[in-house]
Amino acid sequence: MTTRAQWIEDTLRAELAPSHLEITDESAQHAGDRIESHFRVVVVSDRFDGLPLIRRHRLAQDPLKPAFEQGLHALALHTYSPAEWAARQDAPASPACQGGGH
């Protein structure tokens, strides 16, 4: 059985051919007992060159719709072109859960 994290990774690799991909399960930091419900994703892809943020997020989110239909609650996306990532080399940390998480 594939974990949701692995499915997200496989899907984004197939769709975006990223040069860098980080997937972090942050579910334990949030309220409730949801397993694999909150993820932070950092993706660097040539497909993002010259695109506004909304288009980048759509490119990353659209192939993940089945996961949202099956219990994925939140996805913190950080999308960069290779040039942006080379200048930055890090993405912002996720904020603390405001809903009573751990």
HUVENVEN-V219665 format. One record per residue. PSI is psi as a letter, one per 40 degrees, with the letter a starting at -180 (none if undefined). OMEGA is omega in whole degrees, 0 to 359 (none if undefined). NEAR is the number of other ideal C-beta (glycine too) atoms within 10 Angstrom. Layout:
# HUVENVEN-V219665
psi | omega | near
PSI | OMEGA | NEAR
PSI | OMEGA | NEAR
This chain:
# HUVENVEN-V219665
psi | omega | near
h | 180 | 3
h | 175 | 9
i | 178 | 11
d | 179 | 19
d | 180 | 15
d | 178 | 12
d | 177 | 17
d | 180 | 23
d | 181 | 18
d | 182 | 11
d | 181 | 15
d | 176 | 20
d | 180 | 13
d | 185 | 9
d | 191 | 16
e | 183 | 20
f | 186 | 11
i | 173 | 23
e | 177 | 14
h | 179 | 14
h | 175 | 16
h | 176 | 13
h | 182 | 17
h | 176 | 15
h | 181 | 16
e | 184 | 15
d | 183 | 20
e | 181 | 13
e | 186 | 15
i | 183 | 20
i | 177 | 12
a | 183 | 13
f | 180 | 8
h | 177 | 14
h | 180 | 11
f | 182 | 18
d | 183 | 19
h | 180 | 22
i | 171 | 22
h | 183 | 19
h | 173 | 22
h | 182 | 19
h | 179 | 26
h | 183 | 23
i | 173 | 24
d | 181 | 12
e | 181 | 18
e | 181 | 24
h | 175 | 11
e | 181 | 7
i | 174 | 15
i | 184 | 9
d | 182 | 10
d | 178 | 8
d | 178 | 13
d | 181 | 21
d | 177 | 16
d | 179 | 13
d | 181 | 19
d | 185 | 24
d | 186 | 15
d | 180 | 9
e | 182 | 15
e | 181 | 20
d | 179 | 10
d | 179 | 10
d | 177 | 19
d | 179 | 12
e | 183 | 8
f | 171 | 10
e | 174 | 11
h | 186 | 20
d | 185 | 14
i | 179 | 15
h | 176 | 18
h | 184 | 16
h | 173 | 17
h | 187 | 19
h | 184 | 25
i | 168 | 21
i | 178 | 18
d | 180 | 15
d | 178 | 12
d | 181 | 13
d | 179 | 21
d | 180 | 12
d | 188 | 9
d | 179 | 12
e | 179 | 9
i | 177 | 8
i | 180 | 19
i | 176 | 10
i | 177 | 9
i | 177 | 16
i | 177 | 8
i | 178 | 10
h | 179 | 16
e | 184 | 8
f | 177 | 8
f | 179 | 8
a | 183 | 14
none | none | 8
